[in-house]
Amino acid sequence: MKNEQIIVYTTNDCIECMMVKQVLTNEGIAFEVRNVAASPAYQKEVEKYGFLGVPVTVLGDRAVKGFTNELKELMELAKGGKE
């Protein structure tokens, strides 16, 4: 999983989205931002993971909604912690 890119689905003026991006940045975890407001295709990707809103953070086949303990687990995976 170490080589996989984290993707953060976000939208404009989303406080929780900004928090997720800030935490990832603080942890030194690289990520790609996909703004669902800018692209209907990104919104469809979010829905494919079973979510309607953002932030949704994706690593490989795992998707996490919001700013939760699951996000922390995903970050550990991204840093090469627990496999």
C-alpha positions in Angstrom: 0.0 0.0 0.0 3.0 2.3 0.5 3.1 3.2 -3.2 -0.6 4.0 -3.5 -1.7 7.6 -3.6 -4.3 9.0 -1.1 -7.1 10.9 -2.8 -9.2 13.4 -0.9 -12.5 14.3 -2.4 -13.5 17.8 -1.4 -15.6 20.7 -2.3 -15.5 24.5 -1.9 -15.9 26.0 1.6 -15.9 22.6 3.4 -14.4 23.0 6.9 -14.1 19.2 7.5 -12.4 18.8 4.1 -9.8 21.5 5.1 -9.2 19.7 8.4 -8.5 16.4 6.6 -6.1 18.0 4.1 -4.3 19.9 7.0 -3.8 16.7 9.0 -2.5 14.8 6.0 -0.1 17.7 5.3 1.0 17.9 8.9 1.7 14.1 8.8 3.8 14.5 5.6 1.4 12.3 3.6 1.1 13.2 0.0 -2.4 13.3 -1.5 -4.3 14.3 -4.5 -7.3 16.6 -4.2 -10.4 16.0 -6.3 -13.0 18.8 -6.1 -16.4 17.4 -6.7 -17.8 20.9 -7.3 -15.4 21.2 -10.3 -16.1 17.8 -11.8 -19.2 15.7 -12.0 -17.0 12.7 -12.7 -15.4 13.2 -9.2 -18.9 13.3 -7.7 -19.7 10.0 -9.4 -16.5 8.5 -8.0 -17.5 9.5 -4.5 -20.9 7.9 -5.1 -19.2 4.7 -6.3 -17.7 4.4 -2.8 -21.2 4.6 -1.4 -21.1 8.2 -0.1 -23.0 11.3 -1.1 -21.0 13.9 0.7 -17.4 14.9 1.3 -14.7 14.7 2.6 -14.0 11.2 1.4 -10.5 10.0 1.7 -9.4 7.0 -0.4 -6.4 4.7 -0.3 -6.5 1.8 -2.6 -9.9 0.1 -2.2 -10.6 1.7 1.3 -12.7 4.8 1.5 -13.4 6.8 4.6 -16.0 9.6 5.1 -15.2 12.5 7.3 -12.7 13.2 10.0 -12.8 10.0 12.0 -10.7 7.3 13.6 -11.0 5.4 10.3 -9.1 8.3 8.8 -6.3 7.8 11.3 -6.2 4.1 10.3 -5.9 5.1 6.6 -3.1 7.5 7.4 -1.2 4.7 9.3 -1.6 2.5 6.2 -0.4 5.3 4.0 2.7 5.8 6.2 3.5 2.1 5.9 2.3 1.2 9.4 -0.2 -1.6 9.7 -0.8 -3.6 6.6 
